[in-house]
Amino acid sequence: MTTTTPEARRRAPRSNLPLGGKLGAQPLGLLLAAPYVVFLAAVMAWPLIQAVWISFHDYFFTAPTAVVEHPFVGLQNYVSAITDSQVQQSFGNIAVFLVINVPLTALLSLVLASALNRVIRFASVFRVAFYIPYVTASVSLIGVWMLLFSSDGLVNTILGPLAPDPSWLVNSSLAMPSIALYVTWKQLGFYILLYLAALQNIPKELYESAAMDGAGVVGRFRNVTVPGVKSVTALVLILAIITGANLFTEPYLLTNGGGPDGASATPVLLIYQKGIQQTNPDVASAIGVMLVILIGLLSMLASRAGKED
């Protein structure tokens, strides 16, 4: 009778192990991840598949028990969406938002995280202060923001004759940039925490070596900090792109549903308007599929930009 020692079992090929060949080296990990996989499949994957199917058919809402034909229409819904001036404007609006929000979010969060990482006194107070807007209800913050940036608000009072006319949120040129600044301010605390966690993994010896070579504060930031958090920067860019492309609450509340004249309308807002209010879920699904493809492409670019050398 042969006895297999623990050392021999560790060295044995995975395919020869009882569970290794079927469930991998860590079957317990798969078991723990299974509920989340089921959740993703039920809440995200299945609705996405359903949306793709609807986008290729003539679809409309009916009673749950009604049996109605939904004929295949090919790319007709996509053509209707692409040629719609409102859809074109909404994608242009979200492009303006992303151009302002994404780089500003990454830059400010990294700079503030680096500053907080060097602060010794009251560091916890500053971290909480930056994080509070992120966990505060959007409706209450939007109410404060509307008071600040209304025609007779505090911002215009301070600016005096320099205040824009029409005011910020009712100005077709400033509505979307104003929303981009608001979202940047609100979510900054979350990204600061991500960078703070990454900064803890940068060896202090690198900063000391750079200082001995004559690098100043800016030089150490550019040559040590930025490369040291490159992978986290990719994550921040991807999350900011996904969050920004799915913008809905802010234009819906701040500019009364995408005003003025659609200057702050977003694709997700149009999906709601066309799919729910105008009962055109097939065209709305086509818009959603195009938005998913766009987000995927932008996220891939951000991921490649953040790959380690």
Backbone torsions as a table, in degrees:
resi	resn	phi	psi	omega
1	MET	NA	127.3	-178.8
2	THR	-96.2	144.8	179.3
3	THR	-115.8	128.8	179.1
4	THR	-92.1	120.3	-179.1
5	THR	-78.1	159.2	176.7
6	PRO	-57.5	-35.9	180.0
7	GLU	-65.2	-39.0	179.4
8	ALA	-67.8	-38.2	178.4
9	ARG	-64.6	-37.1	179.1
10	ARG	-66.1	-33.2	-177.3
11	ARG	-86.8	-9.6	-177.8
12	ALA	-67.6	146.0	177.0
13	PRO	-59.8	150.6	-178.0
14	ARG	-60.7	-34.9	-177.9
15	SER	-66.4	-22.4	-179.9
16	ASN	-88.0	-9.3	179.8
17	LEU	-81.5	152.5	-176.3
18	PRO	-56.5	-44.5	-177.9
19	LEU	-109.7	-14.8	-173.1
20	GLY	-62.1	-39.8	-176.7
21	GLY	-72.0	-29.4	-175.7
22	LYS	-95.1	-41.1	-174.5
23	LEU	-113.4	7.9	179.6
24	GLY	85.9	-175.3	-176.6
25	ALA	-74.4	-23.3	-176.9
26	GLN	-126.5	74.0	-179.2
27	PRO	-62.4	-29.1	178.7
28	LEU	-64.8	-36.1	177.3
29	GLY	-62.2	-40.4	176.9
30	LEU	-64.6	-38.3	179.4
31	LEU	-64.2	-41.9	-179.7
32	LEU	-69.4	-31.7	-178.8
33	ALA	-82.3	-16.5	-174.8
34	ALA	-56.6	-45.7	179.5
35	PRO	-59.1	-38.6	179.8
36	TYR	-70.2	-35.7	177.4
37	VAL	-63.4	-42.4	177.5
38	VAL	-63.0	-40.6	178.9
39	PHE	-62.5	-45.9	179.0
40	LEU	-61.8	-40.9	-179.4
41	ALA	-64.7	-39.9	-176.4
42	ALA	-78.0	-37.3	-172.3
43	VAL	-95.1	-27.1	-174.8
44	MET	-119.5	-51.3	-174.3
45	ALA	-66.9	-48.8	-179.1
46	TRP	-64.1	-45.9	175.8
47	PRO	-59.8	-35.4	178.5
48	LEU	-66.1	-43.3	177.0
49	ILE	-61.7	-42.5	178.5
50	GLN	-63.1	-40.4	179.2
51	ALA	-64.5	-40.0	177.4
52	VAL	-62.8	-42.4	179.0
53	TRP	-63.1	-44.6	-179.9
54	ILE	-62.2	-37.0	-175.9
55	SER	-65.5	-18.4	179.2
56	PHE	-103.4	10.0	-178.0
57	HIS	-131.8	160.0	172.6
58	ASP	-81.8	98.8	-169.8
59	TYR	-119.3	142.3	174.5
60	PHE	-151.3	157.5	-176.4
61	PHE	-74.6	139.4	177.5
62	THR	-136.4	175.6	174.9
63	ALA	-64.2	149.4	-176.2
64	PRO	-56.2	-33.5	-176.4
65	THR	-93.3	-3.6	-177.3
66	ALA	-76.5	142.1	176.7
67	VAL	-110.0	110.1	-174.4
68	VAL	-129.2	141.9	176.5
69	GLU	-74.1	138.6	175.2
70	HIS	-124.5	85.7	-174.3
71	PRO	-65.1	149.2	177.4
72	PHE	-71.7	130.1	-178.0
73	VAL	-120.8	7.0	177.8
74	GLY	66.3	-130.0	-177.3
75	LEU	-93.1	13.7	-175.7
76	GLN	-60.1	-42.5	179.7
77	ASN	-65.6	-35.6	178.5
78	TYR	-69.1	-38.9	176.8
79	VAL	-63.8	-42.1	178.7
80	SER	-62.5	-38.7	-179.5
81	ALA	-70.8	-44.2	-176.3
82	ILE	-67.2	-36.7	-177.8
83	THR	-84.2	-3.6	179.4
84	ASP	-78.4	123.7	-178.1
85	SER	-63.7	-32.3	178.3
86	GLN	-66.4	-40.5	178.3
87	VAL	-65.4	-44.2	178.4
88	GLN	-59.6	-43.7	179.5
89	GLN	-65.0	-38.6	-178.0
90	SER	-66.0	-39.8	177.5
91	PHE	-68.7	-34.9	174.1
92	GLY	-65.3	-39.1	178.3
93	ASN	-63.3	-42.8	-178.6
94	ILE	-70.2	-28.0	174.8
95	ALA	-65.4	-42.9	176.4
96	VAL	-60.7	-43.4	179.5
97	PHE	-60.2	-48.2	-176.9
98	LEU	-66.2	-38.0	179.7
99	VAL	-61.9	-34.2	179.3
100	ILE	-85.0	-48.1	-169.5
101	ASN	-73.9	-46.0	-171.4
102	VAL	-65.4	-55.8	179.0
103	PRO	-65.0	-35.4	179.5
104	LEU	-65.9	-39.4	178.2
105	THR	-63.0	-47.7	-178.8
106	ALA	-64.2	-43.4	-177.1
107	LEU	-68.3	-51.0	-177.4
108	LEU	-64.6	-42.1	-178.9
109	SER	-65.5	-37.6	178.3
110	LEU	-69.5	-43.5	179.7
111	VAL	-63.6	-46.4	-179.2
112	LEU	-68.0	-37.1	177.1
113	ALA	-64.8	-40.0	177.8
114	SER	-64.0	-40.3	178.1
115	ALA	-66.0	-43.3	179.5
116	LEU	-66.4	-31.1	179.8
117	ASN	-68.4	-22.4	179.7
118	ARG	-94.0	-17.0	-178.5
119	VAL	-76.3	134.1	179.0
120	ILE	-102.5	-49.5	-179.8
121	ARG	-85.3	137.9	176.7
122	PHE	61.2	23.9	-179.3
123	ALA	-62.6	-42.3	-179.2
124	SER	-64.5	-36.3	-180.0
125	VAL	-63.7	-44.1	-179.7
126	PHE	-66.2	-39.8	-179.4
127	ARG	-63.9	-42.5	178.1
128	VAL	-65.0	-40.0	-179.3
129	ALA	-62.2	-38.8	178.6
130	PHE	-73.5	-29.4	-174.1
131	TYR	-85.9	-22.5	-175.8
132	ILE	-57.1	-45.6	179.5
133	PRO	-58.6	-32.0	-177.2
134	TYR	-67.9	-36.5	-176.5
135	VAL	-94.6	-4.1	178.7
136	THR	-82.7	144.6	-178.9
137	ALA	-57.3	135.0	-176.8
138	SER	-61.6	-36.2	-176.5
139	VAL	-61.6	-43.7	-179.3
140	SER	-68.0	-40.5	178.9
141	LEU	-67.0	-38.4	179.0
142	ILE	-63.9	-37.6	176.7
143	GLY	-60.9	-42.5	177.5
144	VAL	-65.4	-42.7	-178.7
145	TRP	-63.5	-38.5	178.7
146	MET	-66.6	-36.6	176.8
147	LEU	-66.9	-37.7	-179.1
148	LEU	-69.6	-38.8	-172.3
149	PHE	-108.5	17.5	173.8
150	SER	-73.8	173.1	-176.3
151	SER	-58.6	-37.1	179.3
152	ASP	-111.8	28.2	-178.4
153	GLY	-79.5	179.6	-176.1
154	LEU	-63.4	-39.9	-177.5
155	VAL	-63.5	-47.6	179.4
156	ASN	-67.5	-32.1	177.0
157	THR	-64.3	-41.2	179.4
158	ILE	-69.1	-40.9	-178.4
159	LEU	-71.9	-28.6	178.7
160	GLY	62.5	-124.3	-178.4
161	PRO	-67.5	-14.9	179.3
162	LEU	-83.3	-6.5	-178.8
163	ALA	-65.5	139.1	-179.1
164	PRO	-69.5	149.7	178.1
165	ASP	-136.4	113.3	2.5
166	PRO	-64.5	166.4	-174.9
167	SER	-70.6	176.3	-169.2
168	TRP	-51.6	-58.1	-170.8
169	LEU	-81.9	-9.0	176.3
170	VAL	-114.3	15.5	178.3
171	ASN	-103.8	122.2	-175.2
172	SER	-61.8	-26.4	179.9
173	SER	-87.6	-22.6	-173.7
174	LEU	-111.0	-9.0	-175.9
175	ALA	-62.6	-52.3	-178.3
176	MET	-69.0	-42.3	173.0
177	PRO	-58.9	-36.0	177.8
178	SER	-64.7	-41.1	177.6
179	ILE	-65.8	-38.8	178.4
180	ALA	-61.9	-41.4	177.7
181	LEU	-66.1	-39.3	178.9
182	TYR	-62.8	-47.6	-179.1
183	VAL	-64.6	-38.6	177.0
184	THR	-59.6	-47.1	-179.9
185	TRP	-63.8	-41.8	-175.5
186	LYS	-67.6	-40.3	-173.6
187	GLN	-95.9	0.7	-174.4
188	LEU	-60.0	-38.9	-176.4
189	GLY	-60.1	-37.3	179.9
190	PHE	-64.3	-45.2	-178.3
191	TYR	-71.9	-29.4	174.8
192	ILE	-62.1	-41.5	178.5
193	LEU	-63.2	-38.4	177.7
194	LEU	-61.9	-44.6	-179.8
195	TYR	-69.5	-36.3	177.8
196	LEU	-60.8	-40.7	177.6
197	ALA	-64.3	-38.9	-180.0
198	ALA	-70.3	-36.0	-178.8
199	LEU	-65.3	-25.8	178.8
200	GLN	-66.5	-21.3	-177.0
201	ASN	-91.7	-3.0	177.7
202	ILE	-85.0	121.1	-179.1
203	PRO	-60.7	134.9	178.7
204	LYS	-64.2	-23.5	179.8
205	GLU	-61.5	-30.2	178.7
206	LEU	-65.7	-41.2	177.2
207	TYR	-66.1	-40.3	179.7
208	GLU	-65.6	-40.7	178.4
209	SER	-64.7	-42.0	178.7
210	ALA	-64.9	-38.1	178.3
211	ALA	-65.6	-38.8	178.4
212	MET	-66.5	-27.6	177.9
213	ASP	-82.9	1.7	176.4
214	GLY	95.8	8.5	-179.7
215	ALA	-75.5	133.1	176.7
216	GLY	-84.6	-164.9	-178.7
217	VAL	-62.6	-45.5	-179.4
218	VAL	-66.7	-40.6	179.4
219	GLY	-63.9	-42.3	177.8
220	ARG	-66.0	-37.5	178.8
221	PHE	-65.0	-43.1	-176.3
222	ARG	-74.1	-38.7	-172.1
223	ASN	-97.4	-16.9	-178.7
224	VAL	-116.8	-53.6	-174.4
225	THR	-67.8	-51.5	-175.9
226	VAL	-60.2	-48.9	176.5
227	PRO	-65.6	-31.2	-177.3
228	GLY	-69.9	-22.2	-179.2
229	VAL	-116.0	25.5	-174.9
230	LYS	-61.3	-42.1	-179.6
231	SER	-66.1	-36.9	177.6
232	VAL	-70.0	-34.1	176.1
233	THR	-60.6	-40.3	176.3
234	ALA	-61.5	-41.5	178.0
235	LEU	-63.8	-42.8	179.5
236	VAL	-62.6	-43.3	179.6
237	LEU	-62.4	-44.0	-179.2
238	ILE	-64.1	-46.2	-179.6
239	LEU	-64.4	-39.9	178.9
240	ALA	-65.7	-37.6	178.5
241	ILE	-65.9	-46.4	-178.4
242	ILE	-63.5	-46.0	-179.4
243	THR	-64.1	-44.4	-178.2
244	GLY	-67.7	-40.7	-179.3
245	ALA	-67.3	-23.8	178.4
246	ASN	-97.3	24.1	-177.5
247	LEU	-61.1	128.8	179.3
248	PHE	-143.6	-54.9	-172.0
249	THR	-59.7	-45.9	-173.2
250	GLU	-63.9	-53.0	177.3
251	PRO	-66.7	-30.4	-180.0
252	TYR	-64.5	-38.0	-177.3
253	LEU	-96.6	-40.7	-174.8
254	LEU	-71.9	-38.0	-174.4
255	THR	-119.2	22.8	174.3
256	ASN	58.6	47.3	174.1
257	GLY	87.8	36.4	173.6
258	GLY	97.1	11.7	179.4
259	GLY	-77.0	176.5	-7.7
260	PRO	-79.9	134.2	178.0
261	ASP	54.2	39.9	177.2
262	GLY	77.8	10.2	-176.3
263	ALA	-68.4	-19.8	178.7
264	SER	-122.0	14.4	177.4
265	ALA	-69.6	145.0	-179.9
266	THR	-121.7	161.8	178.5
267	PRO	-56.9	-40.3	-179.7
268	VAL	-66.1	-37.2	176.5
269	LEU	-64.1	-39.7	177.4
270	LEU	-68.3	-34.6	176.1
271	ILE	-59.4	-43.3	177.9
272	TYR	-64.9	-46.1	-177.1
273	GLN	-65.8	-45.9	-177.3
274	LYS	-76.3	-37.5	-175.9
275	GLY	-79.7	-36.7	-176.0
276	ILE	-102.1	-53.5	-174.8
277	GLN	-74.8	-38.0	-176.9
278	GLN	-102.5	2.9	177.4
279	THR	50.8	48.8	172.8
280	ASN	-123.5	65.6	-175.3
281	PRO	-65.9	-23.6	-179.9
282	ASP	-68.6	-45.2	176.6
283	VAL	-67.9	-39.3	177.8
284	ALA	-61.9	-38.7	177.7
285	SER	-65.8	-37.9	177.3
286	ALA	-62.7	-41.6	176.2
287	ILE	-61.5	-42.8	-180.0
288	GLY	-63.4	-41.5	178.9
289	VAL	-63.9	-43.5	177.8
290	MET	-62.3	-37.2	179.2
291	LEU	-67.2	-39.9	177.8
292	VAL	-62.2	-42.7	178.5
293	ILE	-62.8	-43.7	179.1
294	LEU	-61.9	-45.3	179.5
295	ILE	-62.4	-40.6	179.1
296	GLY	-62.0	-43.0	179.7
297	LEU	-65.5	-45.5	179.1
298	LEU	-64.3	-38.2	179.0
299	SER	-66.8	-37.1	176.6
300	MET	-63.5	-41.2	177.9
301	LEU	-63.6	-42.9	178.6
302	ALA	-65.1	-37.5	178.4
303	SER	-65.5	-41.5	178.2
304	ARG	-66.5	-36.1	179.9
305	ALA	-66.5	-26.0	-177.6
306	GLY	-98.3	6.7	179.1
307	LYS	-67.2	142.5	178.5
308	GLU	-68.7	141.9	178.0
309	ASP	-72.9	NA	NA
